[in-house]
Amino acid sequence: MSEIFYLSRKSYEKLREDLDNLKKIKAKLSEEIGEAARQGDLKENAEYIAAKEKQAETLAKINELELRLRSARITDDLDIDKTSASIGATVTIEDISNGEKTIYTLVGSMESNPDEGRLSVRAPLAAAILGKKEGDAFEVILPRAKRKYKLVKLEYK
């Protein structure tokens, strides 16, 4: 069984668009390969060899995207309890030791980008947040230290 990928509808549509573009590139490459093949000796035909290599790369990307799209679950469509933190939630957490507040949106691994505030639910901090309600305190062991946080705000946008 393949891994399930959780994506927002926006990210899912972006992947569909990327797949469509790759299929257009594949068609163009097929034309280039046909043209290069008509030029004669394929062993020393640099254009033919380059086009075949590019085609192989493109096919691999297409296969990967198709697999991910087949295995995708759109977080916008999930029926979840919105009184506790789950994938798709935007949370504000407070570091109890220094009062510093941080906002994260809990996302699937494909959309993760901590610098942009998108935290994979597989990350230790996000895993500790899952299931928590506003006001809940929790501990998490991070690479540098054990930290205590409080879930200050929970929302689904």
DSSP file (Angstrom, degrees, kcal/mol; ACC not computed):
  #  RESIDUE AA STRUCTURE BP1 BP2  ACC     N-H-->O    O-->H-N    N-H-->O    O-->H-N    TCO  KAPPA ALPHA  PHI   PSI    X-CA   Y-CA   Z-CA
    1    1 A M              0   0    0      0, 0.0     2,-0.1     0, 0.0     0, 0.0   0.000 360.0 360.0 360.0 138.5    0.0    0.0    0.0
    2    2 A S        -     0   0    0      1,-0.1     2,-0.1    65,-0.0    66,-0.0  -0.429 360.0 -93.1 -84.8 159.4    1.3    3.4   -0.9
    3    3 A E        -     0   0    0     -2,-0.1     2,-0.4     1,-0.1    -1,-0.1  -0.392  37.7-121.8 -68.2 142.1    1.9    6.3    1.5
    4    4 A I        -     0   0    0     -2,-0.1     2,-0.5    68,-0.0    68,-0.2  -0.737  22.3-154.9 -87.1 133.1   -1.0    8.8    1.9
    5    5 A F  E     -a   72   0A   0     66,-1.9    68,-2.8    -2,-0.4     2,-0.5  -0.944   4.5-148.5-109.9 124.8    0.0   12.4    1.1
    6    6 A Y  E     +a   73   0A   0     -2,-0.5   102,-0.4    66,-0.2   105,-0.3  -0.817  27.1 166.1 -95.5 127.8   -2.1   15.1    2.8
    7    7 A L  E     -a   74   0A   0     66,-2.3    68,-2.9    -2,-0.5    69,-0.4  -0.967  37.1-114.5-138.2 151.2   -2.4   18.3    0.7
    8    8 A S     >  -     0   0    0     -2,-0.3     4,-2.4    66,-0.2     5,-0.2  -0.445  39.5-108.9 -73.8 161.5   -4.5   21.4    0.7
    9    9 A R  H  > S+     0   0    0      1,-0.2     4,-2.6     2,-0.2     5,-0.2   0.901 120.7  55.0 -59.0 -40.1   -6.8   21.8   -2.3
   10   10 A K  H  > S+     0   0    0      1,-0.2     4,-1.8     2,-0.2    -1,-0.2   0.916 110.1  44.5 -60.3 -44.9   -4.5   24.6   -3.6
   11   11 A S  H  > S+     0   0    0      2,-0.2     4,-2.2     1,-0.2    -1,-0.2   0.871 111.7  53.7 -68.6 -36.6   -1.4   22.4   -3.5
   12   12 A Y  H  X S+     0   0    0     -4,-2.4     4,-2.1     1,-0.2    -2,-0.2   0.936 109.7  47.4 -62.1 -46.3   -3.3   19.5   -5.1
   13   13 A E  H  X S+     0   0    0     -4,-2.6     4,-2.2     1,-0.2    -1,-0.2   0.864 109.5  54.3 -64.0 -36.1   -4.4   21.7   -8.0
   14   14 A K  H  X S+     0   0    0     -4,-1.8     4,-2.5    -5,-0.2    -1,-0.2   0.908 108.0  49.3 -64.0 -41.9   -0.8   22.9   -8.4
   15   15 A L  H  X S+     0   0    0     -4,-2.2     4,-2.4     2,-0.2    -2,-0.2   0.891 109.5  51.9 -64.5 -39.0    0.4   19.3   -8.7
   16   16 A R  H  X S+     0   0    0     -4,-2.1     4,-2.4     2,-0.2    -2,-0.2   0.912 110.7  48.6 -61.8 -42.3   -2.2   18.6  -11.3
   17   17 A E  H  X S+     0   0    0     -4,-2.2     4,-2.3     2,-0.2    -2,-0.2   0.913 110.5  50.5 -63.8 -43.3   -1.1   21.7  -13.2
   18   18 A D  H  X S+     0   0    0     -4,-2.5     4,-2.3     1,-0.2    -2,-0.2   0.899 110.1  50.9 -60.7 -40.9    2.6   20.5  -12.9
   19   19 A L  H  X S+     0   0    0     -4,-2.4     4,-2.1     2,-0.2    -2,-0.2   0.919 108.9  50.3 -63.9 -44.3    1.6   17.1  -14.2
   20   20 A D  H  X S+     0   0    0     -4,-2.4     4,-1.6     1,-0.2    -1,-0.2   0.908 110.9  49.7 -60.3 -41.8   -0.2   18.6  -17.2
   21   21 A N  H  X S+     0   0    0     -4,-2.3     4,-2.1     1,-0.2    -1,-0.2   0.897 109.3  51.4 -64.5 -40.7    2.8   20.7  -18.1
   22   22 A L  H  X S+     0   0    0     -4,-2.3     4,-2.5     1,-0.2    -1,-0.2   0.875 107.1  53.5 -64.3 -36.5    5.1   17.7  -17.8
   23   23 A K  H  X S+     0   0    0     -4,-2.1     4,-1.9     2,-0.2    -1,-0.2   0.859 108.0  50.6 -67.1 -34.0    2.9   15.7  -20.2
   24   24 A K  H  X S+     0   0    0     -4,-1.6     4,-2.1     2,-0.2    -2,-0.2   0.904 110.7  49.1 -67.0 -41.2    3.1   18.6  -22.7
   25   25 A I  H  X S+     0   0    0     -4,-2.1     4,-2.7     1,-0.2    -2,-0.2   0.906 108.8  53.7 -63.1 -41.6    6.9   18.5  -22.4
   26   26 A K  H  X S+     0   0    0     -4,-2.5     4,-2.2     1,-0.2    -1,-0.2   0.912 108.4  49.3 -59.6 -43.7    6.8   14.7  -22.9
   27   27 A A  H  X S+     0   0    0     -4,-1.9     4,-1.6     2,-0.2    -1,-0.2   0.911 111.8  48.6 -63.1 -42.1    4.9   15.1  -26.1
   28   28 A K  H  X S+     0   0    0     -4,-2.1     4,-2.2     1,-0.2    -2,-0.2   0.902 110.3  51.6 -64.6 -41.0    7.3   17.7  -27.4
   29   29 A L  H  X S+     0   0    0     -4,-2.7     4,-2.7     1,-0.2    -1,-0.2   0.880 105.2  55.8 -63.8 -37.5   10.3   15.5  -26.5
   30   30 A S  H  X S+     0   0    0     -4,-2.2     4,-2.2     1,-0.2    -1,-0.2   0.901 108.2  48.6 -61.2 -39.7    8.7   12.6  -28.4
   31   31 A E  H  X S+     0   0    0     -4,-1.6     4,-2.5     2,-0.2    -2,-0.2   0.923 111.5  49.4 -64.0 -44.3    8.6   14.9  -31.5
   32   32 A E  H  X S+     0   0    0     -4,-2.2     4,-2.7     1,-0.2    -2,-0.2   0.888 110.6  50.3 -63.1 -39.4   12.2   15.9  -31.0
   33   33 A I  H  X S+     0   0    0     -4,-2.7     4,-2.5     2,-0.2    -1,-0.2   0.915 110.7  49.5 -65.3 -42.6   13.3   12.3  -30.6
   34   34 A G  H  X S+     0   0    0     -4,-2.2     4,-1.5    -5,-0.2    -2,-0.2   0.912 112.4  47.6 -61.7 -42.7   11.4   11.4  -33.8
   35   35 A E  H  X S+     0   0    0     -4,-2.5     4,-0.5     1,-0.2    -2,-0.2   0.922 113.0  47.9 -64.8 -44.4   13.0   14.2  -35.7
   36   36 A A  H >< S+     0   0    0     -4,-2.7     3,-1.1     1,-0.2    -2,-0.2   0.875 108.6  55.2 -65.0 -36.6   16.5   13.3  -34.4
   37   37 A A  H >< S+     0   0    0     -4,-2.5     3,-1.3     1,-0.3    -1,-0.2   0.844 101.8  57.7 -65.4 -32.8   15.9    9.6  -35.3
   38   38 A R  H 3< S+     0   0    0     -4,-1.5    -1,-0.3     1,-0.2    -2,-0.2   0.653  91.5  73.3 -70.8 -14.2   15.2   10.7  -38.9
   39   39 A Q  T << S-     0   0    0     -3,-1.1     2,-0.4    -4,-0.5    -1,-0.2   0.529 104.3-120.7 -81.8  -4.3   18.6   12.3  -39.1
   40   40 A G  S <  S+     0   0    0     -3,-1.3    -1,-0.2    -4,-0.2     5,-0.1  -0.886  77.8  52.4 116.6-136.1   20.4    9.0  -39.3
   41   41 A D        -     0   0    0     -2,-0.4     3,-0.4     1,-0.2    -3,-0.0  -0.222  53.4-168.9 -54.6 113.9   23.0    7.3  -37.1
   42   42 A L  S >  S+     0   0    0      1,-0.2     3,-0.9     2,-0.2    -1,-0.2   0.700  75.4  71.4 -81.4 -20.2   21.6    7.4  -33.5
   43   43 A K  T 3  S+     0   0    0      1,-0.2    -1,-0.2     5,-0.1    -2,-0.1   0.833 111.5  28.9 -66.6 -31.4   24.9    6.3  -31.8
   44   44 A E  T 3  S+     0   0    0     -3,-0.4     2,-1.0     5,-0.0    -1,-0.2   0.141  90.4 113.8-114.7  18.5   26.6    9.7  -32.5
   45   45 A N    <>  -     0   0    0     -3,-0.9     4,-2.2     1,-0.2     5,-0.2  -0.785  42.6-173.8 -96.1  98.9   23.5   11.9  -32.6
   46   46 A A  H  > S+     0   0    0     -2,-1.0     4,-2.7     1,-0.2     5,-0.2   0.855  83.4  54.3 -62.6 -37.5   23.9   14.2  -29.6
   47   47 A E  H  > S+     0   0    0      2,-0.2     4,-2.3     1,-0.2    -1,-0.2   0.912 109.8  47.5 -63.5 -41.9   20.4   15.7  -30.0
   48   48 A Y  H  > S+     0   0    0      2,-0.2     4,-2.3     1,-0.2    -2,-0.2   0.930 113.5  47.0 -64.4 -46.4   18.8   12.3  -30.0
   49   49 A I  H  X S+     0   0    0     -4,-2.2     4,-2.2     1,-0.2    -2,-0.2   0.919 113.5  48.0 -63.3 -45.1   20.8   11.2  -26.9
   50   50 A A  H  X S+     0   0    0     -4,-2.7     4,-2.5     1,-0.2    -1,-0.2   0.908 112.1  49.4 -63.4 -42.1   20.0   14.4  -25.0
   51   51 A A  H  X S+     0   0    0     -4,-2.3     4,-2.4    -5,-0.2    -1,-0.2   0.889 110.2  50.8 -65.3 -39.3   16.3   14.2  -25.9
   52   52 A K  H  X S+     0   0    0     -4,-2.3     4,-2.2     2,-0.2    -1,-0.2   0.896 111.2  48.5 -65.1 -39.9   16.1   10.6  -24.7
   53   53 A E  H  X S+     0   0    0     -4,-2.2     4,-2.1     2,-0.2    -2,-0.2   0.927 112.8  47.3 -64.6 -44.8   17.8   11.5  -21.4
   54   54 A K  H  X S+     0   0    0     -4,-2.5     4,-2.5     1,-0.2    -2,-0.2   0.880 110.7  53.2 -63.6 -38.1   15.4   14.4  -20.9
   55   55 A Q  H  X S+     0   0    0     -4,-2.4     4,-2.8     2,-0.2    -1,-0.2   0.912 107.5  50.6 -63.3 -42.8   12.4   12.1  -21.8
   56   56 A A  H  X S+     0   0    0     -4,-2.2     4,-2.0     2,-0.2    -2,-0.2   0.912 111.9  47.6 -62.0 -42.7   13.5    9.6  -19.1
   57   57 A E  H  X S+     0   0    0     -4,-2.1     4,-2.1     2,-0.2    -2,-0.2   0.919 112.9  48.9 -62.7 -43.8   13.7   12.3  -16.5
   58   58 A T  H  X S+     0   0    0     -4,-2.5     4,-2.6     1,-0.2    -2,-0.2   0.909 109.9  50.9 -64.5 -43.2   10.3   13.7  -17.5
   59   59 A L  H  X S+     0   0    0     -4,-2.8     4,-2.6     1,-0.2    -1,-0.2   0.886 109.1  51.7 -62.4 -38.7    8.7   10.2  -17.4
   60   60 A A  H  X S+     0   0    0     -4,-2.0     4,-2.2     2,-0.2    -1,-0.2   0.917 111.1  47.3 -63.9 -42.6   10.1    9.6  -13.9
   61   61 A K  H  X S+     0   0    0     -4,-2.1     4,-2.6     2,-0.2    -2,-0.2   0.901 111.6  51.0 -65.0 -41.0    8.7   13.0  -12.7
   62   62 A I  H  X S+     0   0    0     -4,-2.6     4,-2.7     2,-0.2     5,-0.2   0.935 110.7  48.6 -61.2 -46.8    5.3   12.2  -14.3
   63   63 A N  H  X S+     0   0    0     -4,-2.6     4,-2.2     1,-0.2    -2,-0.2   0.907 112.0  49.0 -60.4 -42.7    5.2    8.8  -12.6
   64   64 A E  H  X S+     0   0    0     -4,-2.2     4,-2.4     2,-0.2    -1,-0.2   0.933 113.0  46.4 -63.9 -46.1    6.1   10.3   -9.2
   65   65 A L  H  X S+     0   0    0     -4,-2.6     4,-2.8     1,-0.2     5,-0.2   0.909 111.4  51.7 -64.1 -41.5    3.4   13.0   -9.5
   66   66 A E  H  X S+     0   0    0     -4,-2.7     4,-2.3    -5,-0.2    -1,-0.2   0.911 110.5  48.9 -61.7 -41.5    0.8   10.5  -10.7
   67   67 A L  H  X S+     0   0    0     -4,-2.2     4,-1.7    -5,-0.2    -2,-0.2   0.935 112.9  47.0 -62.2 -46.6    1.6    8.3   -7.7
   68   68 A R  H  < S+     0   0    0     -4,-2.4     4,-0.4     1,-0.2   -63,-0.3   0.898 112.1  49.8 -64.6 -40.3    1.4   11.2   -5.3
   69   69 A L  H >< S+     0   0    0     -4,-2.8     3,-0.8     1,-0.2    -1,-0.2   0.893 110.3  50.4 -66.6 -38.4   -1.9   12.5   -6.7
   70   70 A R  H 3< S+     0   0    0     -4,-2.3    -1,-0.2     1,-0.2    -2,-0.2   0.838 116.0  42.9 -65.1 -31.7   -3.4    9.0   -6.5
   71   71 A S  T 3< S+     0   0    0     -4,-1.7   -66,-1.9    -5,-0.2    -1,-0.2   0.375  92.3 117.4 -95.0   3.6   -2.4    8.8   -2.9
   72   72 A A  E <   -a    5   0A   0     -3,-0.8     2,-0.4    -4,-0.4   -66,-0.2  -0.459  44.5-165.5 -79.4 143.1   -3.4   12.3   -2.0
   73   73 A R  E     -a    6   0A   0    -68,-2.8   -66,-2.3    -2,-0.2     2,-0.6  -0.999  22.5-131.7-122.3 125.8   -6.0   13.2    0.5
   74   74 A I  E >   -a    7   0A   0     -2,-0.4     3,-1.4   -68,-0.2     4,-0.4  -0.672   7.9-152.5 -83.4 120.3   -7.2   16.8    0.4
   75   75 A T  G >  S+     0   0    0    -68,-2.9     3,-1.1    -2,-0.6   -67,-0.2   0.806  92.3  64.9 -64.1 -29.8   -7.2   18.3    3.9
   76   76 A D  G 3  S+     0   0    0    -69,-0.4    -1,-0.3     1,-0.2   -68,-0.1   0.783 104.7  47.2 -62.7 -25.8  -10.0   20.7    3.0
   77   77 A D  G <  S+     0   0    0     -3,-1.4    -1,-0.2     2,-0.1    -2,-0.2   0.483  85.0 114.4 -95.6  -5.4  -12.3   17.7    2.5
   78   78 A L    <   -     0   0    0     -3,-1.1     2,-1.1    -4,-0.4    -3,-0.0  -0.437  64.7-135.0 -72.4 139.3  -11.5   15.8    5.7
   79   79 A D        +     0   0    0     -2,-0.1     2,-0.3     2,-0.0    -1,-0.1  -0.804  46.3 158.7 -92.2  98.3  -14.2   15.5    8.3
   80   80 A I        -     0   0    0     -2,-1.1     2,-0.7     6,-0.0     6,-0.1  -0.855  51.6-100.7-125.9 157.3  -12.3   16.3   11.4
   81   81 A D    >   -     0   0    0     -2,-0.3     3,-1.0     1,-0.1    -2,-0.0  -0.663  31.6-164.3 -73.7 112.4  -13.1   17.5   14.9
   82   82 A K  T 3  S+     0   0    0     -2,-0.7    -1,-0.1     1,-0.2     4,-0.1   0.280  76.3  77.7 -89.3  13.0  -12.3   21.2   14.8
   83   83 A T  T 3  S+     0   0    0      2,-0.1    51,-0.4    50,-0.1     2,-0.3   0.522  98.5  44.3 -93.5  -6.6  -12.2   21.6   18.5
   84   84 A S  S <  S-     0   0    0     -3,-1.0    49,-0.2    49,-0.1     2,-0.2  -0.934 100.7 -85.3-134.0 160.0   -8.7   20.0   18.7
   85   85 A A        +     0   0    0     47,-3.0    46,-3.3    44,-0.4     2,-0.3  -0.413  58.7 147.7 -68.9 130.8   -5.6   20.5   16.6
   86   86 A S    >   -     0   0    0     44,-0.2     3,-2.2    -2,-0.2    20,-0.3  -0.891  56.7 -52.6-148.9 176.0   -5.4   18.3   13.5
   87   87 A I  T 3  S+     0   0    0     -2,-0.3    20,-0.2     1,-0.3     3,-0.1  -0.316 125.6  30.7 -56.3 136.9   -3.9   18.5   10.0
   88   88 A G  T 3  S+     0   0    0     18,-3.6    69,-0.5     1,-0.4    -1,-0.3   0.230  91.6 126.6  96.2 -13.0   -5.1   21.8    8.4
   89   89 A A  E <   -B  156   0B   0     -3,-2.2    17,-2.9    67,-0.1     2,-0.6  -0.474  53.5-142.9 -78.3 147.7   -5.3   23.7   11.6
   90   90 A T  E     -BC 155 105B   0     65,-3.6    65,-2.2    15,-0.2     2,-0.4  -0.966  28.3-172.6-107.4 123.6   -3.5   27.0   12.2
   91   91 A V  E     -BC 154 104B   0     13,-3.3    13,-2.6    -2,-0.6     2,-0.6  -0.885  23.8-151.8-121.7 146.6   -2.2   27.1   15.7
   92   92 A T  E     -BC 153 103B   0     61,-2.5    60,-2.4    -2,-0.4    61,-1.6  -0.979  23.8-173.4-112.6 120.5   -0.6   29.8   17.9
   93   93 A I  E     -BC 151 102B   0      9,-2.9     9,-2.5    -2,-0.6     2,-0.5  -0.859  12.7-148.0-114.6 151.1    1.7   28.3   20.5
   94   94 A E  E     -BC 150 101B   0     56,-2.5    56,-1.7    -2,-0.3     2,-0.7  -0.972  16.5-130.7-119.9 128.8    3.5   30.0   23.3
   95   95 A D  E >>  -B  149   0B   0      5,-2.9     4,-2.7    -2,-0.5     3,-0.7  -0.681  19.0-151.5 -73.9 115.3    6.8   28.8   24.7
   96   96 A I  T 34 S+     0   0    0     52,-2.2    -1,-0.2    -2,-0.7    53,-0.1   0.799  88.8  59.1 -63.8 -29.8    6.1   28.8   28.4
   97   97 A S  T 34 S+     0   0    0     51,-0.6    -1,-0.2     1,-0.2    52,-0.1   0.824 127.1   9.6 -72.0 -30.4    9.7   29.5   29.3
   98   98 A N  T <4 S-     0   0    0     -3,-0.7    -2,-0.2     2,-0.1    -1,-0.2   0.431  93.5-118.5-131.4  -0.1   10.0   32.8   27.5
   99   99 A G     <  +     0   0    0     -4,-2.7     2,-0.2     1,-0.2    -3,-0.1   0.514  57.6 154.3  76.9   3.5    6.5   33.8   26.4
  100  100 A E        -     0   0    0     -5,-0.3    -5,-2.9    -6,-0.1     2,-0.4  -0.485  31.0-150.1 -70.5 130.5    7.4   33.7   22.7
  101  101 A K  E     -C   94   0B   0     -7,-0.2     2,-0.4    -2,-0.2    -7,-0.2  -0.828  14.6-176.3-105.6 141.5    4.5   33.0   20.4
  102  102 A T  E     -C   93   0B   0     -9,-2.5    -9,-2.9    -2,-0.4     2,-0.5  -0.991  15.0-144.5-136.1 142.7    4.7   31.2   17.1
  103  103 A I  E     +C   92   0B   0     -2,-0.4     2,-0.3   -11,-0.2   -11,-0.2  -0.921  23.3 171.8-110.9 131.2    2.0   30.5   14.5
  104  104 A Y  E     -C   91   0B   0    -13,-2.6   -13,-3.3    -2,-0.5     2,-0.5  -0.972  27.2-143.5-133.3 149.7    2.1   27.3   12.4
  105  105 A T  E     -Cd  90 118B   0     12,-3.0    14,-2.5    -2,-0.3     2,-0.6  -0.973  27.4-130.5-107.4 128.8   -0.3   25.6   10.0
  106  106 A L  E     + d   0 119B   0    -17,-2.9   -18,-3.6    -2,-0.5     2,-0.2  -0.692  42.0 162.6 -84.4 120.1   -0.2   21.9   10.4
  107  107 A V  E     - d   0 120B   0     12,-2.4    14,-2.3    -2,-0.6    15,-0.3  -0.757  40.4 -85.8-131.9 172.0    0.3   20.3    7.0
  108  108 A G    >>  -     0   0    0   -102,-0.4     3,-1.3    -2,-0.2     4,-0.6  -0.313  51.0 -98.5 -74.2 166.8    1.3   17.1    5.2
  109  109 A S  G >4 S+     0   0    0      1,-0.3     3,-0.6     2,-0.2    11,-0.1   0.792 119.6  60.6 -61.6 -30.2    4.9   16.4    4.6
  110  110 A M  G 34 S+     0   0    0   -104,-0.3    -1,-0.3     1,-0.2  -103,-0.1   0.762 110.2  41.0 -70.1 -23.3    4.8   17.5    0.9
  111  111 A E  G <4 S+     0   0    0     -3,-1.3    -1,-0.2  -105,-0.3    -2,-0.2   0.456  84.9 130.9-101.5  -2.4    3.7   21.0    1.9
  112  112 A S    <<  +     0   0    0     -4,-0.6     7,-0.2    -3,-0.6    -6,-0.1  -0.250  13.8 148.9 -60.2 133.4    6.0   21.4    4.9
  113  113 A N  B > > -E  118   0B   0      5,-2.9     5,-2.1     1,-0.0     3,-2.0  -0.508  21.5-172.3-161.6  86.2    8.1   24.6    5.1
  114  114 A P  G > 5S+     0   0    0      0, 0.0     3,-1.6     0, 0.0     5,-0.1   0.811  85.6  62.8 -55.5 -32.5    8.8   25.7    8.6
  115  115 A D  G 3 5S+     0   0    0      1,-0.3     4,-0.1     2,-0.1    -2,-0.0   0.778 108.9  42.5 -64.0 -24.5   10.3   29.0    7.4
  116  116 A E  G < 5S-     0   0    0     -3,-2.0    -1,-0.3     2,-0.2     3,-0.1   0.248 125.2-102.3-104.0  10.8    6.9   29.9    6.0
  117  117 A G  T < 5S+     0   0    0     -3,-1.6   -12,-3.0     1,-0.2     2,-0.7   0.661  81.9 128.5  81.6  16.1    5.0   28.6    9.0
  118  118 A R  E   < -dE 105 113B   0     -5,-2.1    -5,-2.9   -14,-0.2     2,-0.5  -0.920  38.6-169.4-108.8 112.3    3.9   25.3    7.5
  119  119 A L  E     -d  106   0B   0    -14,-2.5   -12,-2.4    -2,-0.7     2,-0.1  -0.883  21.3-123.0-110.9 125.0    4.8   22.5    9.9
  120  120 A S  E >   -d  107   0B   0     -2,-0.5     3,-1.9   -14,-0.2     6,-0.4  -0.375  15.8-131.6 -63.2 136.9    4.6   18.8    8.9
  121  121 A V  T 3  S+     0   0    0    -14,-2.3    -1,-0.2     1,-0.3     9,-0.1   0.631 108.2  62.9 -65.2 -10.8    2.4   16.7   11.1
  122  122 A R  T 3  S+     0   0    0    -15,-0.3    -1,-0.3     4,-0.1   -14,-0.1   0.600  80.6 101.0 -86.7 -12.7    5.3   14.3   11.2
  123  123 A A  S <> S-     0   0    0     -3,-1.9     4,-2.9     1,-0.1     5,-0.2  -0.443  85.0-118.2 -70.8 146.9    7.6   16.8   12.8
  124  124 A P  H  > S+     0   0    0      0, 0.0     4,-1.7     0, 0.0     5,-0.1   0.880 112.5  49.2 -55.0 -42.2    8.1   16.3   16.6
  125  125 A L  H  > S+     0   0    0      2,-0.2     4,-1.3     1,-0.2     5,-0.1   0.941 114.1  44.6 -64.9 -46.6    6.6   19.7   17.5
  126  126 A A  H  > S+     0   0    0     -6,-0.4     4,-2.1     1,-0.2     3,-0.4   0.908 109.9  55.6 -64.4 -41.3    3.5   19.2   15.3
  127  127 A A  H  < S+     0   0    0     -4,-2.9    -1,-0.2     1,-0.2    -2,-0.2   0.870 107.7  50.0 -58.6 -36.2    3.1   15.6   16.5
  128  128 A A  H  < S+     0   0    0     -4,-1.7    -1,-0.2    -5,-0.2    -2,-0.2   0.792 110.2  50.7 -71.9 -27.8    3.0   17.0   20.1
  129  129 A I  H >< S+     0   0    0     -4,-1.3     3,-2.4    -3,-0.4   -44,-0.4   0.827  84.5 107.0 -78.1 -33.3    0.3   19.6   19.1
  130  130 A L  T 3< S+     0   0    0     -4,-2.1   -44,-0.2     1,-0.3     3,-0.1  -0.176  87.7  13.5 -53.1 132.6   -2.0   17.1   17.4
  131  131 A G  T 3  S+     0   0    0    -46,-3.3    -1,-0.3     1,-0.3     2,-0.1   0.309  96.0 129.2  86.4  -9.0   -5.1   16.5   19.5
  132  132 A K    <   -     0   0    0     -3,-2.4   -47,-3.0   -48,-0.1    -1,-0.3  -0.445  45.6-146.6 -79.8 154.4   -4.6   19.4   21.8
  133  133 A K    >   -     0   0    0    -49,-0.2     3,-2.4    -2,-0.1    18,-0.3  -0.742  39.8 -71.1-112.7 163.5   -7.3   22.0   22.5
  134  134 A E  T 3  S+     0   0    0    -51,-0.4    18,-0.2    -2,-0.3    -1,-0.1  -0.297 123.1  23.8 -54.3 134.6   -6.9   25.8   23.1
  135  135 A G  T 3  S+     0   0    0     16,-3.8    -1,-0.3     1,-0.3     2,-0.1   0.184  89.9 133.0  93.7 -15.9   -5.4   26.3   26.6
  136  136 A D    <   -     0   0    0     -3,-2.4    15,-3.0    15,-0.2    -1,-0.3  -0.442  44.9-148.1 -70.3 139.4   -3.7   22.9   26.7
  137  137 A A  E     +F  150   0B   0     13,-0.2     2,-0.3    -2,-0.1    13,-0.2  -0.793  22.5 173.0-101.8 151.5   -0.1   22.7   27.8
  138  138 A F  E     -F  149   0B   0     11,-2.5    11,-3.0    -2,-0.3     2,-0.3  -0.990  24.6-132.3-155.2 159.6    2.3   20.1   26.4
  139  139 A E  E     -F  148   0B   0     -2,-0.3     2,-0.4     9,-0.2     9,-0.2  -0.867  18.9-175.0-114.1 149.7    5.9   19.1   26.3
  140  140 A V  E     -F  147   0B   0      7,-2.4     7,-2.9    -2,-0.3     2,-0.8  -0.997  23.9-132.9-143.6 140.3    8.0   18.1   23.3
  141  141 A I  E     -F  146   0B   0     -2,-0.4     5,-0.2     5,-0.2    -2,-0.0  -0.840  32.3-176.8 -94.2 112.6   11.5   16.8   23.0
  142  142 A L        -     0   0    0      3,-2.5     3,-0.0    -2,-0.8    -2,-0.0  -0.586  43.0 -95.0-102.2 167.2   13.3   18.8   20.3
  143  143 A P  S    S+     0   0    0      0, 0.0     3,-0.1     0, 0.0    -1,-0.0   0.831 123.7  35.3 -53.7 -34.1   16.8   18.3   19.1
  144  144 A R  S    S-     0   0    0      1,-0.3     2,-0.3     0, 0.0    -3,-0.0   0.789 128.7 -28.4 -93.4 -28.0   18.3   20.9   21.4
  145  145 A A        -     0   0    0     -5,-0.1    -3,-2.5    -3,-0.0     2,-0.4  -0.990  65.6 -81.6-173.1 167.8   16.1   20.5   24.5
  146  146 A K  E     - F   0 141B   0     -2,-0.3     2,-0.3    -5,-0.2    -5,-0.2  -0.753  51.3-167.0 -82.7 132.4   12.8   19.5   26.1
  147  147 A R  E     - F   0 140B   0     -7,-2.9    -7,-2.4    -2,-0.4     2,-0.4  -0.904  16.5-143.0-125.2 151.8   10.4   22.4   25.7
  148  148 A K  E     + F   0 139B   0     -2,-0.3   -52,-2.2    -9,-0.2   -51,-0.6  -0.954  25.8 175.2-114.4 132.5    7.0   23.3   27.3
  149  149 A Y  E     -BF  95 138B   0    -11,-3.0   -11,-2.5    -2,-0.4     2,-0.4  -0.842  22.4-143.6-130.0 165.8    4.4   25.0   25.2
  150  150 A K  E     -BF  94 137B   0    -56,-1.7   -56,-2.5    -2,-0.3     2,-1.0  -0.999  21.7-127.8-129.6 135.3    0.8   26.1   25.5
  151  151 A L  E     +B   93   0B   0    -15,-3.0   -16,-3.8    -2,-0.4   -58,-0.2  -0.743  34.1 173.2 -82.2 106.4   -1.7   26.1   22.6
  152  152 A V  E     +     0   0B   0    -60,-2.4     2,-0.4    -2,-1.0    -1,-0.2   0.871  60.8  14.5 -85.2 -41.7   -3.0   29.6   22.7
  153  153 A K  E     -B   92   0B   0    -61,-1.6   -61,-2.5   -19,-0.1     2,-0.4  -0.999  57.6-170.8-143.5 139.5   -5.2   29.8   19.6
  154  154 A L  E     +B   91   0B   0     -2,-0.4     2,-0.3   -63,-0.2   -63,-0.2  -0.995  18.6 157.5-130.9 126.1   -6.6   27.1   17.3
  155  155 A E  E     -B   90   0B   0    -65,-2.2   -65,-3.6    -2,-0.4     2,-0.5  -0.995  32.1-145.3-148.0 155.3   -8.4   27.9   14.0
  156  156 A Y  E      B   89   0B   0     -2,-0.3   -67,-0.1   -67,-0.2    -2,-0.0  -0.985 360.0 360.0-119.0 120.0   -9.3   26.3   10.7
  157  157 A K              0   0    0    -69,-0.5    -1,-0.1    -2,-0.5   -68,-0.1   0.428 360.0 360.0 -99.0 360.0   -9.1   28.7    7.8
